[in-house]
Amino acid sequence: MKICVLTTLTLAALFAITPALASSNHEVLASANRSAAVTQRQPNDRNPNSKVEIFTGKIAKAGAAFVLQDAAMNATFRLDDQTAASKFVGKNVRIMGTLDASNNIIYVQTIEVS
């Protein structure tokens, strides 16, 4: 009788935690897949009143800095997150961020290949 109760309790516990483990594992894999294609940062505190916009173009090296070249607007923007930008050199990207128009800098929140 004791073995039957212990077996039942053990099985109940396993069934209770299995969905949580599967969900946790799925979230870890999904997170890893996203971070391979997207670089994310927290919203920028330096320009809190600016509206988040989408910028598209190609990441290029201009001197020692990485920039976004937007052919559609015939414009080049400096990027505040040089580390993230360096991962996308030569690629067409979609950047979510805020523009400091007076300094021509995009404060990057996310970068992804477009």
Steps between C-alpha positions, in 0.01 A plus 500: 500500500782742591676426172182570306451836678865598450485404134181699451650807672820472298310475172277791596806714579665407170189585301471830684855618423540358148300781326699761693830343394388471139383862498823618660709307248294642210548855632876452526520368143277777367708760680823358359357502148385861531830627636686346208309719254411802710702719730285671762559775751284669756331830406736793503507725807696770316211589272187399699251725319593380153268276307620153405536466124600233250806568284613280212822494306844343492755500783834636381829610648571873475845566636512338842121499546213284379214686333164429340487597134139563400490509119128582489554820702850560357621533859762354731440469875752435775403218737546518876545123541819430308534147638159393373552675166834323445316166477304616195765669280408481133150371573163660436339554838193628676578714806250598765612804694474870562659768286692791644462719191722778631797260524388256226523202739262207526472366855460132420249276677507208255684403184393214277579383150231611257 
